Amino acid sequence: MGNHHYLTVYFYSHMTDNLSRRMLVNVLGIPGGLALIYMGGVPFAGFVTIVMLYALFEYYSMQRHKGVFPQKWLGWLLTLLIGYV
């Protein structure tokens, strides 16, 4: 019965951390995203480019763990060009 208590505390603490991160994104990210959409132009394009670069970084990290090594320079270059256009 003691192990059950520790598991409950462990999962509850991780659920609380995840919930607090989600709340931070909701409180800051949603108004910030709406402001960038409203401003449009360069600020919005810059934000979208940063998100694309971060997503590409995550993708390359997942591929590296699988033993696949794509041509990163080409991906970074094309992502920046897409963000510029």
PDB file as gemmi writes it, atoms N, CA and C in Angstrom:
CRYST1    1.000    1.000    1.000  90.00  90.00  90.00 P 1                      
ATOM      1  N   MET A   1       0.819  -1.192   0.000  1.00  0.00           N  
ATOM      2  CA  MET A   1       0.000   0.000   0.000  1.00  0.00           C  
ATOM      3  C   MET A   1       0.863   1.257   0.000  1.00  0.00           C  
ATOM      4  N   GLY A   2       2.065   1.173   0.599  1.00  0.00           N  
ATOM      5  CA  GLY A   2       2.962   2.310   0.634  1.00  0.00           C  
ATOM      6  C   GLY A   2       3.431   2.725  -0.750  1.00  0.00           C  
ATOM      7  N   ASN A   3       3.697   1.758  -1.638  1.00  0.00           N  
ATOM      8  CA  ASN A   3       4.151   2.070  -2.996  1.00  0.00           C  
ATOM      9  C   ASN A   3       3.082   2.822  -3.769  1.00  0.00           C  
ATOM     10  N   HIS A   4       1.838   2.474  -3.529  1.00  0.00           N  
ATOM     11  CA  HIS A   4       0.741   3.149  -4.224  1.00  0.00           C  
ATOM     12  C   HIS A   4       0.743   4.638  -3.878  1.00  0.00           C  
ATOM     13  N   HIS A   5       0.996   4.958  -2.622  1.00  0.00           N  
ATOM     14  CA  HIS A   5       1.030   6.361  -2.206  1.00  0.00           C  
ATOM     15  C   HIS A   5       2.140   7.116  -2.930  1.00  0.00           C  
ATOM     16  N   TYR A   6       3.331   6.522  -3.029  1.00  0.00           N  
ATOM     17  CA  TYR A   6       4.446   7.185  -3.710  1.00  0.00           C  
ATOM     18  C   TYR A   6       4.150   7.379  -5.196  1.00  0.00           C  
ATOM     19  N   LEU A   7       3.521   6.389  -5.823  1.00  0.00           N  
ATOM     20  CA  LEU A   7       3.158   6.532  -7.233  1.00  0.00           C  
ATOM     21  C   LEU A   7       2.141   7.640  -7.423  1.00  0.00           C  
ATOM     22  N   THR A   8       1.183   7.721  -6.521  1.00  0.00           N  
ATOM     23  CA  THR A   8       0.168   8.766  -6.619  1.00  0.00           C  
ATOM     24  C   THR A   8       0.811  10.141  -6.492  1.00  0.00           C  
ATOM     25  N   VAL A   9       1.707  10.310  -5.534  1.00  0.00           N  
ATOM     26  CA  VAL A   9       2.389  11.587  -5.348  1.00  0.00           C  
ATOM     27  C   VAL A   9       3.251  11.902  -6.564  1.00  0.00           C  
ATOM     28  N   TYR A  10       3.950  10.897  -7.100  1.00  0.00           N  
ATOM     29  CA  TYR A  10       4.807  11.097  -8.266  1.00  0.00           C  
ATOM     30  C   TYR A  10       3.993  11.575  -9.463  1.00  0.00           C  
ATOM     31  N   PHE A  11       2.910  10.860  -9.786  1.00  0.00           N  
ATOM     32  CA  PHE A  11       2.108  11.239 -10.945  1.00  0.00           C  
ATOM     33  C   PHE A  11       1.394  12.566 -10.728  1.00  0.00           C  
ATOM     34  N   TYR A  12       0.944  12.829  -9.511  1.00  0.00           N  
ATOM     35  CA  TYR A  12       0.269  14.096  -9.240  1.00  0.00           C  
ATOM     36  C   TYR A  12       1.232  15.263  -9.396  1.00  0.00           C  
ATOM     37  N   SER A  13       2.472  15.108  -8.908  1.00  0.00           N  
ATOM     38  CA  SER A  13       3.438  16.207  -9.019  1.00  0.00           C  
ATOM     39  C   SER A  13       3.781  16.484 -10.473  1.00  0.00           C  
ATOM     40  N   HIS A  14       3.920  15.425 -11.297  1.00  0.00           N  
ATOM     41  CA  HIS A  14       4.208  15.644 -12.713  1.00  0.00           C  
ATOM     42  C   HIS A  14       3.008  16.225 -13.438  1.00  0.00           C  
ATOM     43  N   MET A  15       1.820  15.820 -13.045  1.00  0.00           N  
ATOM     44  CA  MET A  15       0.623  16.362 -13.666  1.00  0.00           C  
ATOM     45  C   MET A  15       0.497  17.848 -13.320  1.00  0.00           C  
ATOM     46  N   THR A  16       0.830  18.223 -12.098  1.00  0.00           N  
ATOM     47  CA  THR A  16       0.770  19.614 -11.679  1.00  0.00           C  
ATOM     48  C   THR A  16       1.790  20.449 -12.438  1.00  0.00           C  
ATOM     49  N   ASP A  17       3.017  19.929 -12.612  1.00  0.00           N  
ATOM     50  CA  ASP A  17       4.029  20.652 -13.375  1.00  0.00           C  
ATOM     51  C   ASP A  17       3.577  20.863 -14.815  1.00  0.00           C  
ATOM     52  N   ASN A  18       3.021  19.823 -15.423  1.00  0.00           N  
ATOM     53  CA  ASN A  18       2.542  19.917 -16.787  1.00  0.00           C  
ATOM     54  C   ASN A  18       1.391  20.915 -16.880  1.00  0.00           C  
ATOM     55  N   LEU A  19       0.509  20.893 -15.906  1.00  0.00           N  
ATOM     56  CA  LEU A  19      -0.619  21.810 -15.899  1.00  0.00           C  
ATOM     57  C   LEU A  19      -0.142  23.253 -15.749  1.00  0.00           C  
ATOM     58  N   SER A  20       0.849  23.477 -14.893  1.00  0.00           N  
ATOM     59  CA  SER A  20       1.346  24.843 -14.710  1.00  0.00           C  
ATOM     60  C   SER A  20       2.031  25.343 -15.980  1.00  0.00           C  
ATOM     61  N   ARG A  21       2.738  24.470 -16.689  1.00  0.00           N  
ATOM     62  CA  ARG A  21       3.342  24.874 -17.966  1.00  0.00           C  
ATOM     63  C   ARG A  21       2.273  25.212 -18.991  1.00  0.00           C  
ATOM     64  N   ARG A  22       1.231  24.409 -19.027  1.00  0.00           N  
ATOM     65  CA  ARG A  22       0.145  24.682 -19.977  1.00  0.00           C  
ATOM     66  C   ARG A  22      -0.562  25.987 -19.649  1.00  0.00           C  
ATOM     67  N   MET A  23      -0.739  26.248 -18.373  1.00  0.00           N  
ATOM     68  CA  MET A  23      -1.381  27.495 -17.978  1.00  0.00           C  
ATOM     69  C   MET A  23      -0.513  28.695 -18.363  1.00  0.00           C  
ATOM     70  N   LEU A  24       0.803  28.566 -18.222  1.00  0.00           N  
ATOM     71  CA  LEU A  24       1.707  29.644 -18.618  1.00  0.00           C  
ATOM     72  C   LEU A  24       1.588  29.912 -20.114  1.00  0.00           C  
ATOM     73  N   VAL A  25       1.518  28.844 -20.898  1.00  0.00           N  
ATOM     74  CA  VAL A  25       1.355  29.008 -22.347  1.00  0.00           C  
ATOM     75  C   VAL A  25       0.009  29.676 -22.643  1.00  0.00           C  
ATOM     76  N   ASN A  26      -1.014  29.276 -21.939  1.00  0.00           N  
ATOM     77  CA  ASN A  26      -2.327  29.880 -22.166  1.00  0.00           C  
ATOM     78  C   ASN A  26      -2.349  31.358 -21.803  1.00  0.00           C  
ATOM     79  N   VAL A  27      -1.746  31.689 -20.671  1.00  0.00           N  
ATOM     80  CA  VAL A  27      -1.794  33.069 -20.198  1.00  0.00           C  
ATOM     81  C   VAL A  27      -0.922  33.989 -21.054  1.00  0.00           C  
ATOM     82  N   LEU A  28       0.259  33.525 -21.447  1.00  0.00           N  
ATOM     83  CA  LEU A  28       1.177  34.372 -22.216  1.00  0.00           C  
ATOM     84  C   LEU A  28       1.106  34.127 -23.718  1.00  0.00           C  
ATOM     85  N   GLY A  29       0.991  32.856 -24.096  1.00  0.00           N  
ATOM     86  CA  GLY A  29       1.089  32.504 -25.510  1.00  0.00           C  
ATOM     87  C   GLY A  29      -0.099  32.910 -26.347  1.00  0.00           C  
ATOM     88  N   ILE A  30      -1.280  32.714 -25.822  1.00  0.00           N  
ATOM     89  CA  ILE A  30      -2.471  33.028 -26.624  1.00  0.00           C  
ATOM     90  C   ILE A  30      -2.587  34.532 -26.877  1.00  0.00           C  
ATOM     91  N   PRO A  31      -2.494  35.386 -25.852  1.00  0.00           N  
ATOM     92  CA  PRO A  31      -2.536  36.826 -26.162  1.00  0.00           C  
ATOM     93  C   PRO A  31      -1.357  37.280 -27.029  1.00  0.00           C  
ATOM     94  N   GLY A  32      -0.175  36.707 -26.789  1.00  0.00           N  
ATOM     95  CA  GLY A  32       0.978  37.061 -27.614  1.00  0.00           C  
ATOM     96  C   GLY A  32       0.790  36.650 -29.061  1.00  0.00           C  
ATOM     97  N   GLY A  33       0.267  35.449 -29.265  1.00  0.00           N  
ATOM     98  CA  GLY A  33      -0.001  34.982 -30.622  1.00  0.00           C  
ATOM     99  C   GLY A  33      -1.043  35.834 -31.320  1.00  0.00           C  
ATOM    100  N   LEU A  34      -2.090  36.195 -30.598  1.00  0.00           N  
ATOM    101  CA  LEU A  34      -3.117  37.057 -31.194  1.00  0.00           C  
ATOM    102  C   LEU A  34      -2.559  38.437 -31.529  1.00  0.00           C  
ATOM    103  N   ALA A  35      -1.679  38.958 -30.668  1.00  0.00           N  
ATOM    104  CA  ALA A  35      -1.056  40.256 -30.950  1.00  0.00           C  
ATOM    105  C   ALA A  35      -0.181  40.177 -32.205  1.00  0.00           C  
ATOM    106  N   LEU A  36       0.564  39.071 -32.349  1.00  0.00           N  
ATOM    107  CA  LEU A  36       1.404  38.917 -33.548  1.00  0.00           C  
ATOM    108  C   LEU A  36       0.553  38.795 -34.804  1.00  0.00           C  
ATOM    109  N   ILE A  37      -0.564  38.088 -34.704  1.00  0.00           N  
ATOM    110  CA  ILE A  37      -1.465  37.983 -35.857  1.00  0.00           C  
ATOM    111  C   ILE A  37      -2.024  39.350 -36.212  1.00  0.00           C  
ATOM    112  N   TYR A  38      -2.401  40.116 -35.192  1.00  0.00           N  
ATOM    113  CA  TYR A  38      -2.950  41.447 -35.422  1.00  0.00           C  
ATOM    114  C   TYR A  38      -1.913  42.367 -36.068  1.00  0.00           C  
ATOM    115  N   MET A  39      -0.652  42.312 -35.565  1.00  0.00           N  
ATOM    116  CA  MET A  39       0.404  43.158 -36.124  1.00  0.00           C  
ATOM    117  C   MET A  39       0.754  42.725 -37.538  1.00  0.00           C  
ATOM    118  N   GLY A  40       0.782  41.407 -37.761  1.00  0.00           N  
ATOM    119  CA  GLY A  40       1.105  40.894 -39.086  1.00  0.00           C  
ATOM    120  C   GLY A  40       2.505  41.269 -39.519  1.00  0.00           C  
ATOM    121  N   GLY A  41       2.754  41.195 -40.801  1.00  0.00           N  
ATOM    122  CA  GLY A  41       4.013  41.638 -41.376  1.00  0.00           C  
ATOM    123  C   GLY A  41       5.243  40.935 -40.823  1.00  0.00           C  
ATOM    124  N   VAL A  42       6.287  41.709 -40.593  1.00  0.00           N  
ATOM    125  CA  VAL A  42       7.585  41.179 -40.180  1.00  0.00           C  
ATOM    126  C   VAL A  42       7.537  40.494 -38.807  1.00  0.00           C  
ATOM    127  N   PRO A  43       6.873  41.080 -37.785  1.00  0.00           N  
ATOM    128  CA  PRO A  43       6.844  40.382 -36.494  1.00  0.00           C  
ATOM    129  C   PRO A  43       6.204  38.998 -36.575  1.00  0.00           C  
ATOM    130  N   PHE A  44       5.112  38.893 -37.301  1.00  0.00           N  
ATOM    131  CA  PHE A  44       4.442  37.599 -37.436  1.00  0.00           C  
ATOM    132  C   PHE A  44       5.300  36.626 -38.241  1.00  0.00           C  
ATOM    133  N   ALA A  45       5.888  37.092 -39.329  1.00  0.00           N  
ATOM    134  CA  ALA A  45       6.749  36.229 -40.143  1.00  0.00           C  
ATOM    135  C   ALA A  45       7.964  35.767 -39.346  1.00  0.00           C  
ATOM    136  N   GLY A  46       8.526  36.644 -38.532  1.00  0.00           N  
ATOM    137  CA  GLY A  46       9.656  36.260 -37.690  1.00  0.00           C  
ATOM    138  C   GLY A  46       9.265  35.200 -36.678  1.00  0.00           C  
ATOM    139  N   PHE A  47       8.106  35.367 -36.066  1.00  0.00           N  
ATOM    140  CA  PHE A  47       7.629  34.375 -35.105  1.00  0.00           C  
ATOM    141  C   PHE A  47       7.408  33.025 -35.774  1.00  0.00           C  
ATOM    142  N   VAL A  48       6.765  33.023 -36.920  1.00  0.00           N  
ATOM    143  CA  VAL A  48       6.515  31.774 -37.641  1.00  0.00           C  
ATOM    144  C   VAL A  48       7.838  31.112 -38.040  1.00  0.00           C  
ATOM    145  N   THR A  49       8.805  31.900 -38.458  1.00  0.00           N  
ATOM    146  CA  THR A  49      10.114  31.352 -38.826  1.00  0.00           C  
ATOM    147  C   THR A  49      10.798  30.719 -37.622  1.00  0.00           C  
ATOM    148  N   ILE A  50      10.717  31.366 -36.467  1.00  0.00           N  
ATOM    149  CA  ILE A  50      11.314  30.805 -35.249  1.00  0.00           C  
ATOM    150  C   ILE A  50      10.638  29.496 -34.876  1.00  0.00           C  
ATOM    151  N   VAL A  51       9.329  29.436 -34.994  1.00  0.00           N  
ATOM    152  CA  VAL A  51       8.601  28.194 -34.690  1.00  0.00           C  
ATOM    153  C   VAL A  51       9.000  27.087 -35.670  1.00  0.00           C  
ATOM    154  N   MET A  52       9.136  27.433 -36.947  1.00  0.00           N  
ATOM    155  CA  MET A  52       9.549  26.431 -37.937  1.00  0.00           C  
ATOM    156  C   MET A  52      10.956  25.915 -37.652  1.00  0.00           C  
ATOM    157  N   LEU A  53      11.873  26.807 -37.275  1.00  0.00           N  
ATOM    158  CA  LEU A  53      13.238  26.391 -36.968  1.00  0.00           C  
ATOM    159  C   LEU A  53      13.273  25.490 -35.732  1.00  0.00           C  
ATOM    160  N   TYR A  54      12.473  25.820 -34.727  1.00  0.00           N  
ATOM    161  CA  TYR A  54      12.419  24.982 -33.527  1.00  0.00           C  
ATOM    162  C   TYR A  54      11.846  23.601 -33.862  1.00  0.00           C  
ATOM    163  N   ALA A  55      10.799  23.568 -34.683  1.00  0.00           N  
ATOM    164  CA  ALA A  55      10.211  22.290 -35.086  1.00  0.00           C  
ATOM    165  C   ALA A  55      11.220  21.461 -35.877  1.00  0.00           C  
ATOM    166  N   LEU A  56      11.987  22.104 -36.735  1.00  0.00           N  
ATOM    167  CA  LEU A  56      13.009  21.399 -37.512  1.00  0.00           C  
ATOM    168  C   LEU A  56      14.097  20.855 -36.598  1.00  0.00           C  
ATOM    169  N   PHE A  57      14.492  21.640 -35.597  1.00  0.00           N  
ATOM    170  CA  PHE A  57      15.478  21.180 -34.622  1.00  0.00           C  
ATOM    171  C   PHE A  57      14.971  19.935 -33.891  1.00  0.00           C  
ATOM    172  N   GLU A  58      13.712  19.944 -33.472  1.00  0.00           N  
ATOM    173  CA  GLU A  58      13.126  18.786 -32.796  1.00  0.00           C  
ATOM    174  C   GLU A  58      13.087  17.573 -33.734  1.00  0.00           C  
ATOM    175  N   TYR A  59      12.724  17.806 -34.978  1.00  0.00           N  
ATOM    176  CA  TYR A  59      12.670  16.719 -35.962  1.00  0.00           C  
ATOM    177  C   TYR A  59      14.055  16.105 -36.153  1.00  0.00           C  
ATOM    178  N   TYR A  60      15.072  16.945 -36.296  1.00  0.00           N  
ATOM    179  CA  TYR A  60      16.427  16.429 -36.464  1.00  0.00           C  
ATOM    180  C   TYR A  60      16.888  15.658 -35.232  1.00  0.00           C  
ATOM    181  N   SER A  61      16.489  16.104 -34.053  1.00  0.00           N  
ATOM    182  CA  SER A  61      16.844  15.391 -32.824  1.00  0.00           C  
ATOM    183  C   SER A  61      16.205  14.007 -32.802  1.00  0.00           C  
ATOM    184  N   MET A  62      14.947  13.909 -33.215  1.00  0.00           N  
ATOM    185  CA  MET A  62      14.275  12.603 -33.251  1.00  0.00           C  
ATOM    186  C   MET A  62      14.935  11.687 -34.268  1.00  0.00           C  
ATOM    187  N   GLN A  63      15.312  12.237 -35.411  1.00  0.00           N  
ATOM    188  CA  GLN A  63      15.933  11.421 -36.447  1.00  0.00           C  
ATOM    189  C   GLN A  63      17.309  10.923 -36.009  1.00  0.00           C  
ATOM    190  N   ARG A  64      18.056  11.763 -35.303  1.00  0.00           N  
ATOM    191  CA  ARG A  64      19.383  11.371 -34.829  1.00  0.00           C  
ATOM    192  C   ARG A  64      19.270  10.170 -33.890  1.00  0.00           C  
ATOM    193  N   HIS A  65      18.245  10.154 -33.038  1.00  0.00           N  
ATOM    194  CA  HIS A  65      18.050   9.028 -32.126  1.00  0.00           C  
ATOM    195  C   HIS A  65      17.684   7.749 -32.865  1.00  0.00           C  
ATOM    196  N   LYS A  66      17.130   7.887 -34.066  1.00  0.00           N  
ATOM    197  CA  LYS A  66      16.805   6.714 -34.880  1.00  0.00           C  
ATOM    198  C   LYS A  66      17.988   6.264 -35.732  1.00  0.00           C  
ATOM    199  N   GLY A  67      19.058   7.054 -35.741  1.00  0.00           N  
ATOM    200  CA  GLY A  67      20.218   6.701 -36.548  1.00  0.00           C  
ATOM    201  C   GLY A  67      20.150   7.247 -37.958  1.00  0.00           C  
ATOM    202  N   VAL A  68      19.277   8.206 -38.203  1.00  0.00           N  
ATOM    203  CA  VAL A  68      19.138   8.832 -39.519  1.00  0.00           C  
ATOM    204  C   VAL A  68      19.788  10.211 -39.447  1.00  0.00           C  
ATOM    205  N   PHE A  69      20.569  10.563 -40.457  1.00  0.00           N  
ATOM    206  CA  PHE A  69      21.276  11.837 -40.452  1.00  0.00           C  
ATOM    207  C   PHE A  69      20.958  12.610 -41.731  1.00  0.00           C  
ATOM    208  N   PRO A  70      19.876  13.405 -41.717  1.00  0.00           N  
ATOM    209  CA  PRO A  70      19.514  14.180 -42.911  1.00  0.00           C  
ATOM    210  C   PRO A  70      20.498  15.329 -43.132  1.00  0.00           C  
ATOM    211  N   GLN A  71      20.421  15.935 -44.296  1.00  0.00           N  
ATOM    212  CA  GLN A  71      21.284  17.080 -44.610  1.00  0.00           C  
ATOM    213  C   GLN A  71      20.716  18.313 -43.915  1.00  0.00           C  
ATOM    214  N   LYS A  72      21.246  18.588 -42.750  1.00  0.00           N  
ATOM    215  CA  LYS A  72      20.696  19.671 -41.926  1.00  0.00           C  
ATOM    216  C   LYS A  72      20.837  21.034 -42.594  1.00  0.00           C  
ATOM    217  N   TRP A  73      21.964  21.285 -43.209  1.00  0.00           N  
ATOM    218  CA  TRP A  73      22.192  22.610 -43.781  1.00  0.00           C  
ATOM    219  C   TRP A  73      21.129  22.953 -44.817  1.00  0.00           C  
ATOM    220  N   LEU A  74      20.718  21.953 -45.597  1.00  0.00           N  
ATOM    221  CA  LEU A  74      19.702  22.181 -46.616  1.00  0.00           C  
ATOM    222  C   LEU A  74      18.353  22.477 -45.960  1.00  0.00           C  
ATOM    223  N   GLY A  75      18.028  21.741 -44.911  1.00  0.00           N  
ATOM    224  CA  GLY A  75      16.776  21.977 -44.197  1.00  0.00           C  
ATOM    225  C   GLY A  75      16.723  23.346 -43.553  1.00  0.00           C  
ATOM    226  N   TRP A  76      17.835  23.741 -42.902  1.00  0.00           N  
ATOM    227  CA  TRP A  76      17.884  25.065 -42.273  1.00  0.00           C  
ATOM    228  C   TRP A  76      17.747  26.160 -43.333  1.00  0.00           C  
ATOM    229  N   LEU A  77      18.477  25.998 -44.439  1.00  0.00           N  
ATOM    230  CA  LEU A  77      18.444  27.007 -45.501  1.00  0.00           C  
ATOM    231  C   LEU A  77      17.045  27.147 -46.092  1.00  0.00           C  
ATOM    232  N   LEU A  78      16.433  26.030 -46.431  1.00  0.00           N  
ATOM    233  CA  LEU A  78      15.088  26.079 -47.015  1.00  0.00           C  
ATOM    234  C   LEU A  78      14.064  26.619 -46.030  1.00  0.00           C  
ATOM    235  N   THR A  79      14.207  26.295 -44.758  1.00  0.00           N  
ATOM    236  CA  THR A  79      13.287  26.822 -43.751  1.00  0.00           C  
ATOM    237  C   THR A  79      13.416  28.337 -43.641  1.00  0.00           C  
ATOM    238  N   LEU A  80      14.646  28.828 -43.646  1.00  0.00           N  
ATOM    239  CA  LEU A  80      14.834  30.282 -43.605  1.00  0.00           C  
ATOM    240  C   LEU A  80      14.283  30.947 -44.853  1.00  0.00           C  
ATOM    241  N   LEU A  81      14.460  30.311 -46.013  1.00  0.00           N  
ATOM    242  CA  LEU A  81      13.909  30.885 -47.256  1.00  0.00           C  
ATOM    243  C   LEU A  81      12.392  30.906 -47.225  1.00  0.00           C  
ATOM    244  N   ILE A  82      11.784  29.849 -46.740  1.00  0.00           N  
ATOM    245  CA  ILE A  82      10.323  29.811 -46.626  1.00  0.00           C  
ATOM    246  C   ILE A  82       9.845  30.904 -45.674  1.00  0.00           C  
ATOM    247  N   GLY A  83      10.548  31.062 -44.554  1.00  0.00           N  
ATOM    248  CA  GLY A  83      10.175  32.105 -43.605  1.00  0.00           C  
ATOM    249  C   GLY A  83      10.347  33.503 -44.184  1.00  0.00           C  
ATOM    250  N   TYR A  84      11.323  33.666 -45.046  1.00  0.00           N  
ATOM    251  CA  TYR A  84      11.580  34.972 -45.660  1.00  0.00           C  
ATOM    252  C   TYR A  84      10.505  35.324 -46.679  1.00  0.00           C  
ATOM    253  N   VAL A  85      10.057  34.315 -47.401  1.00  0.00           N  
ATOM    254  CA  VAL A  85       9.050  34.533 -48.443  1.00  0.00           C  
ATOM    255  C   VAL A  85       7.726  34.730 -47.778  1.00  0.00           C  
TER     256      VAL A  85                                                      
END                                                                             
